[in-house]
Structure formats: structure tokens, C-alpha cells
Amino acid sequence: MKFVIQKWTNSINIGRNKLNRESIGGTVEYAEGVVLDSKLYFNKIQSLILEQVLKLSLVVDIIHECILRKNSIWIMGNGGSASTAEHFETDLHFIKHGEKIRIGAQSLSSNSSLITAIGNDIGFEEVFRHQLIRKSKKKDLVILISASGNSQNLINAAMFAKENDLETIALLGFDGGKLLDLVDHHILIKSEIGMYGPVEDIHLAICHAIASELLDKFK
């Protein structure tokens, strides 16, 4: 199948990604200069996803244990990773096992009113940390999703978690950024810096795989 991007005379910025809409036969150009032909896009995803798949079982076990001890799961990310955080929360809430299982999962990227209030009154770098201060308790689980690993609001949240006995898992891309050394566990989709699309696609696939394995555990 050939993907053809319709010919436009301008280009459009989507988040951090720049999609050049000239008649370029499906080439996607990222703001940092990484260019992939759409024919190679899915091959790139396949090559990246195999490297960290063995860590999935450990992550599933950590989330499973958190659910069993009735602690909360706090999920967060920016931009495309924010939508992944919300999607993952939804999937976790659809893991059903009669009425016996309670999964307290929440995306901290979802409440636009609260996020803009914190961003305006305190600072955008505190939008996740401030929510953890108000909502979390010891032994809760914090899941941070970031392609770059360098978002200050996620770094602040990870530091708060470390200081307050919250376990952390990060889904990362590129070289892992600063978050790599701040979290307890990570899955790193190591890629060229700027390759947001494939990394974000894989992060969502990982969330689907985790939800599927958790469903199997609760059968």
C-alpha cells in the first residue's frame, strides 16, 4: 500500500512534528530533521518495538501488584503522550473481572480546567507534581510517558515520587533523556532524536499489550 500526502502549498505544524504537505509521495519530516518515507515508517516501528518487549512482563507484574494492594495508578504525559495516558486509563478501566477488581487509575493530563489553573497560577512545570501532592499516597504507582524524557513537568513529578515513596515507570524514546535515571523502571524505545511518531505509536501499543496481559491475569 502506498501512502500519498495530498499536495498543499503550505506546511502544517502538529505539536512538535512538522508535516510537509507538498506532493512528496508520503514523506514525513519531523521538526528536528528526521525524515521517513511512509513505506519505511512501519518497518521502523517493527525494528524499534522488539528491543524492549522483554521488559513488558516486569511492568505488567508491577501494575498487577499495585492493583491488588488497592493503590492508585497515576498516568501522565504531554502532547501526544497525554492522549496515550488518557487512552491507557480507559483501557485499564475496561479490565473486568466481575465486581471483585477495583482499578484506581487516572490520567493527570485529562482535566484541562485544573491543568490550566495550575499552569497559570503556579507554572506549567508543576501541573503533574501539584496533582500528585494533592492526590497520591505512599506506594502508589506513577507512570510517565515521554518521547524525549526531558519535559520539566514530568521530571518534577518523578522527583516528587522518588521523595515520597511512589514507584515509577517511564515509557521513553530517543536516548531516554533525564527521566531515564530518575525512575525505578523504564521501557526505552531507543531511536533517533526527533522521531516522535514511531515512538508514540509504540508507546500506545505497549499500553495495549499491558492491558491485554492484565486482563489475562485477572481471569
N, C-alpha and C positions, 0 to 999 in steps of 0.2 A: 504494500500500500504506500502511495506517495502522498505526503502532506504538502500542500501548496498554500502559501500565505498570500492572500489577496493583495494586489498591487494598490498601495496607497502612496500619496506623495509626502506623507509625514511619518514620524515615528511616535510611538506611544511608550510612556514610562509606566510600568506596573510595579509598584513597590520599589524594590531595588533593581528589578530587571528591566532592561531596555529591549523591546521587541521592535525590530526594524521591519516595517511593513512595505518595503519595496518588493518588487517581484523577484524574490531571492530563492525561490524553489524550496522553501521550508527551512531556511537557516535561521537559527535563534541566536541573537547576540546579547550577551549579558553586559551589564554596565562596566564590570571590571575587565572586560575584553575576552571572556571565554566564549568561543563560538562553536556551536554544534549544528551540523546538518541534521534535520529531523529524522533522516534514515538511520543515523547513528545514535540518536537520543536513547532509544530503548536498549540498544546494545550497551550503552554506557551505564544505564540503570542496572542491567543484569550483572555487569562486571563489578559494580560497587557493592551490590547487596550481599554478595556471597562472603565478603571478608569478615563480617561481624555477626553472621547469623547464629554462630555457636553461642553467643552471649545471651541469646533470647531466653533460653531456659532459666538462666540465673535471674534475669529480670522478672520473668513470669513468677518464679518462686518468691521473690521479694514482695511483689504486689499481692500475691496469694496470701502470704503470711500477714501482710498489713490488713487485708480484708478480714481474715479470720480473727485477728485480735481487736477488730472493730475500730481501728484507727482510720483517719481520713487520708485521702489522696488529693493533693493539690497540684494542678497541672497548669503550665504557663508557657507562653511564647509570644513573639512579636510578629506582626505581618502574616505571612503565610503560615508560620508556625503557630500563631494564635488560632487560626482556623483548624489546624491539626489538633491543638489542645482541646478545643471545643468538640471536635469530631470524636476524639478519644474518650472524652467524658460521656458522650452519648453512647458509644459502644459499650463502655463499662456498665452503664445503667441498663443495658439490654441483656446483660448476662443474668439469666433467670434460673432459679432452682427452687420452685415453689415459693413459699414465703419465708424460707429459712435463712436466706442470704441477704445481708444488707451491705451495699457498697456505697460508702460515703465519698464519692469523687466529685470534684468541682474544678472547672476551668476558671482561673483567676483573670483570664483575658476577656471574659464574656460581658461583664457589667460596664457598659460604656459610660453610664452616669457616674459610677464610682471611680472608674479609671480616669475620666476627665477631671473629676473633682480633686483627686489626689495629684494628678499631673499639674493642675492649675494652682492648687493651694500649697502643695509640698514640693513637687518636682516629679517629672516623668520617670526618673531613675528610681523612684520609691513606690511605683504603682503595685509591684508584687510584694515587696518586703512589708509595706504597710498592711496589706491584707493578711499576710502571714502573722504579723504581730497580733492582729485582732481576732483571727480565726483558728490558728493552729494550736496544737498541743504536742507535748513530747511524744516521740515515737511515731508521729505522722510521717507520711511519705510525700516528698516533693519531687515532681517530675518536670524537668526543664527541657524545652525543645528549642534548638537554635542551630542554624546552619553555621554561623560564624563562631559562636561561643563567646562573643565579646560584647554583648548587649549589657550595658551597665545595670539596667533594672533586674536582669537575671543574675548577674554577678552579686548584686546586693542581696537578692533573695537566697542565693546559695550560701553566702556568708552568714546570714541570719540563721539558716537551717543548721549550719555547722556549729554555731554558737549555742543553739537551743535544742540539741538532741533530736533533730529531724533528719531522717535518712533521705539521701538524694540520689536520683538517677537522672542522667542527661542523655538526650539524643542529639548528637552533634554532627557537624560536617566539616569540610575543609581540613584544617590542621587541629581542630578542637578548640582553639582559642584559649582564653583564660579560664573558662569553665572546666576544661579538661582536668586541671589539677585541684579544683575546688570541690568536686562532687565525689560521693562514695563509689558510684558505679557509672559507667558510661557505655554507650554504643556509638562508636565513631565511624561515620561514613566518610572515610578519608578521600578527599578529592581536590581538584584544583580550586584555589580560592576564587569565589565568584560564581561557582556552579550551583546556583540556588535551586533551579528546577529539579534536577535529578535527586539532589539531597533531600529536598522537601517531599518529593514523591516517595522516596524510600522510607522516610520517617513515618509517613502515613501508612505505608504498607506494613511497617514494623508494628505500629499500633493495632492494625487489623489482626496481625498474627498473634500478638499478645492476647487480645480479646478472645480470639478463637481458642487458644490454649487454655485460658482461664475458664472458658465455658466447658471445655472438656474436663478440667479438674473438678468442677462443681457438679458434674453429672452424677 
